[in-house]
């Protein structure tokens, strides 16, 4: 698992590879802008401590996880209603450490449980029907490694690396009917410093993961319903799209101006986060953090949250199409992040600076 970054400013390849030369210069292409800085079409007045990536259920409502409370929440923005599903425990339909909501391809969702190493199954109308998807059932894919389900019912996720490989993890498609695993690509990882074991209140054991410097160059990836995966690379900054049969379209390199880490930047980080020494700051920020700032959207799009200066007037997302070409720039209010999508809508979580709580909003996509 990749190490967790501070919440500040959003706390051998598969055998058949086809490299497609795209005669598109992302630096010079005219980008369309999506403005998500105005008044939302709907919003919750009840906050959450955190808002994970979520799923708009077919029966209505937006399902997400509050990672601090370790609760599974269903929001009805049209009625300004937020309710908790299920309860903490290890019994049928209960959970200890829900991670995020993943669309199941049937109008419902799956929610991996990090502590119990299983998945909660949620119906389109927001009911917990049980648990399943153990590592044994998934051909070695841990429930926490699941990133999506394609239209054929196959799981897309990452698995453990073979013996001797320490710098990357296999991105795998698991076909449950054929009980066959196919490696589509490899996910480069960042070396992490593992902290001592700590006993948690629920009886589980956890270890912290950190890096020697803030914001290392992380590679991120997302899964799409057509069975493809998009790999977002930081250096050079580009998106590669791997189809369900393992062929790769390499997107054009995106030229960008790195944000310099100035003394003002460091001081603001120390004021709001932690007293980090100068040597742990990089000279410049990477294009994206590579954690929860990369999210898949309908139609094969990938939204990548760009790292911004501490006093930036906007939160900015680069939007890439199914060819890995940057085609849109989306602007949000500061301290906001994209957490999901609906039919022509974008779900945004906005953090207030007076109490650090998060409020869920919905916008119509232009």
N, C-alpha and C positions, 0 to 999 in steps of 0.2 A: 504494500500500500504506500502511496506517495505521502511524504511528510506534510503535516498541516501547517499552513502559514498563518500569520496574524490576521485577525479579521479586518485590520485597517485597510481602507480602500478595497473593501469587500472581504473582514476576517476572511540469421539468414532469412530474408523476407520470403513471403509465400512464393512457391516455385514459379508461378506464371505471372510475370510483371510486364505490363505494357506501359511504357512511358510516352505520354501524349504531349507533344510540343504545342502549347497553346499560344497562338500569336496574339496575345492580349497583354498589354502592359498595364498592370494594376496601378502603377504609379501615375499613369497619365489618363486612365479611364475616368470618365465622368461618373462620379458616384451620386446616386439618389440618396436623399436624406429622409429618414423617418423621425418625426418629432414626437417624442413621448415626454415632453417637459410640461405640457399643459395640464388641464384638469382631467382626471381619469373619468371614465364612464361609470365606474363603480369602485367603491373602496370600503374596507372594513374600518370601523372605529375601535375595534378591539385589537390590541397588539399581540405579538408573539415575541419570545426572546430571540429566536432565530427562525428563518424560513428556508427550508431546503428546496431543491428543485422538486416540482410537483406535477400533477396530472389533472387535467380537466376531465372528470368522469362523464360518461354518456348520460347518466341520469341527472346530471347537474351537480355543481359544486366543484371546488378545487381542493385536491387532497395534497397535503404536504406534512413535513415532519418538523417539530420544534426540537432541535438537537440538544438544547440545554435542559429543557423539561423532560426530554426523552418521551415525547407524546406524539401521537398520530392525530392530526387535525383535519377537519373537513370544513371548508369555508363556503358559505353561500353569500356572495357579494351582493346579489340583488335584494337580499333581506337583511344584510348587515348582521349575519349570524356566523358564529364560529363555535364548533363543538368538538369535543374529544371523542375519538372512537376507541373502544376497547379499554383495556387497563393494563397496568404493569403486572407482570407475573410470568411464569413459565408454563402455564397450562394451555389448553387448546384455545387458539385465538388471542392469546396474551402475548406481550412483548416486553423486552427489557431495554434494548438500544436500537430503535428503528433508525434507518439511515436516510433514505430518500424514497420518493414514489416513482415508479417506473410503469409506463403504460403497458398493459398486457395484450394489446391488439384486439381486445374484445369489448372495449368500452370501460373496463375496470382497471385495476392496478395491482402491482406487486410492490411490497415494501420489505427489503432485506433487514434482518435483525442481526446486528453485529455481535451481540452477546450470546444469543442462542443458536447462531449459525443456521438459520432457516429463514424462510420468506413468508410473510403474511399475504394472503390472497384477499383482495377487496373487490366486491361486486360493483357494477356500474351505478347502483344506487347507494353506495357507500357502506355496505355491510361487510364485516370480516367473516369469511366463510371457513377459515382454517389456515393451516400452515403446511409447508412442504418445501420442495426444491433443496434437498440436502446435497452436500458435496458428493455423496455416493451416487445419488440420482442424476447429478449433472455432469458425470464423467470427470470429476475432479475439480469442477468450477465451484468455488465457494459462493454462497448466496451473496456475499458482499461484493463479489466480482462481477455480478450480472449488470450489464448496462442497457440491455434492450431485448425485445422479442420481435423477430421478423414475422412477416405475413404467413410463413409456413409453420410457425410455432417453435422455431429454433431459438435457443438462447445465444445472445452475443455478450461476451464478457472476456475477462482475462483469467488465466490460470497460472499455476506455479511454473517457473522456468525449469527446464531440464538441468540435470547435474552439470555443473561447470559454467553455466551462464548466469552472470550476476548483474549485468548492466541493462537487462530488458526482460519484459514479460510477454508471453505469447497472447495475442488477441485471437480468441477462439470462437467458432460457431459450434454449438452442441445441438445435434439433431436427436431429440429424445425418442422418436419413433424408430430410427435406425440405430440408436445408441452409438453414434459416430461423432468424433470431434475433428474439426478441420481448422488448422492454423491459417488465419487470413493475413496476419502481419505481426510485427513485433513493436512493443511499446517501450521506448527507452525510459529508464527510471533514474531517479536522483538518489545518490547515496545518502542515507539517513543515519543520524546518531540516535540509537535506541536508549531510552532512559530506564531507570530501575522499575521493577514491577511495583504497582500501587494497588492496594485493595480498595475497590469501589464500594459505595453504600449498598449496592444491590448484591454484593458478594462476589462479583466478578473481579478479574484482575486486568489491569490496563497498563500499557507502557507509553510514554511520550515519544514522539518522533520529531526530530529537529534537524536542521542543517547548520553547517558552520557559518554560512552567510545567508542573509535575508534574500528572498526572491531568486533562487537559483533558476537556471534555464530549464524549465519543465516542459515536456511534451504532453499534450492532452489529446484525448480522443472521445468520440461519441458514436453511438450506433443509430441506424435508421431502420424504419419498418421494412424497407425493401431488401434488407440483409447486408447493406453496405455499411462501412465504417469510415469516418472522416478523422484523419490524424492531423492535429494542429501542431506545427513545429515552430519553435521560437527563433532558431538561428540556422539558416535564414528563415524569416517569418513567411510561412506558406501553409496551405492546407492540401494534403494528399487524400484522395478518395479511393478506397479499396472496395471493389464490387464484391458481391456474394460469391463469385467464382475465383476471387483472388487477384484479378487484374487491377492495376493501379493507374490512376490518372494523377499526375503530379501537377498541382496548381502552380501558377506563376508566383514568383517572389514578390512580396509586398514591401515596398520601400516605406520607411517611416522614420520620424525624427525621435530618437530616444529621449526620454525624460531624464535630465541630469538630477542626481541626488545632491542637492545643495545643503548648506548648513541650515537654512530655514526649513527644508524638508526634514532633516534629521531632528531638529528641535521639535517640530510639530509631532513627529512620530513618538518621540520620547514623552511629550506632554500627554498624548492620548493613549499610548500603548505601554511602553516599557523602556527602562533606561539602558538601551542597547549601546555598546561602545562603537566608536566610529569605524573600527576595522571590520565590523560585521555588516556594514552597509556597502552595497556595490556602488560603483561610480555612476551607473545609469540603470534605469529600470528596464526589465525585459518588456516585450510588447504586451504580454499577458502573464498572469500569475500561474495559470495552469491548474487551478483547483476547481472551485464551483463557478468560475467565470466563463466557462465554455459549455454551451448547451445546444442540443439538437432541436430543430424546428421542423414543422411539417414541410413536405415537398423536397426534402433533402438539404435544407439550409443548415448552416452552422453559424451560431452567434458567438462571437469572441469578445469578451469584455476587455478593453484596453486599459492598461495601467496609466493612471493620470497623476499629475502633480498634486501636491497636497491642497492647493487652493484653486483647483480647476472648477470652472463654472458648470461643467457637464460631466456626467458619466457617459462614456462612448462605447458602442459595440460595433465591430466590423461584422458584416453579414456576408457569408460566402455561399455561393450556389453549389449545385451538385457536381460541378466541374472543378471546384476549388478556387473559383474566381471571386474576388471581393467585388460585390455589386451594390451594396447599400451601406450607409453609415447611419446607425440609430443613436439618437441623443436622448438621455434621461436626465432627470434632476440629480444633483449631487447626492452621494450616499445612497444610491439606488442600484438595484441589480435585477436582471431578468431571471425569473424562476419558472416560467412555463408558458404554454401557448394553448389557445382554443381555436374555435372556428372564426378566423379573422380577428382574433384578439391576442394581446400580449399581457401576461401577468408580470407585475413588477413589485418587488419588495423594497420599501424605502425605510431607512433607519433615521430616527430622530436623534438629534445630537444632545438634547437635554437629558434623556433617560436611556439612550442606546437601544430602545425597543424598535421592533420592525412592524410596519403596517403594509398589508397586502392591498394592491391596487390593480385594476384592470383597465387596459386601454384598447381602443379600436385601432387595428393596424391600418395605416393609410395605403 
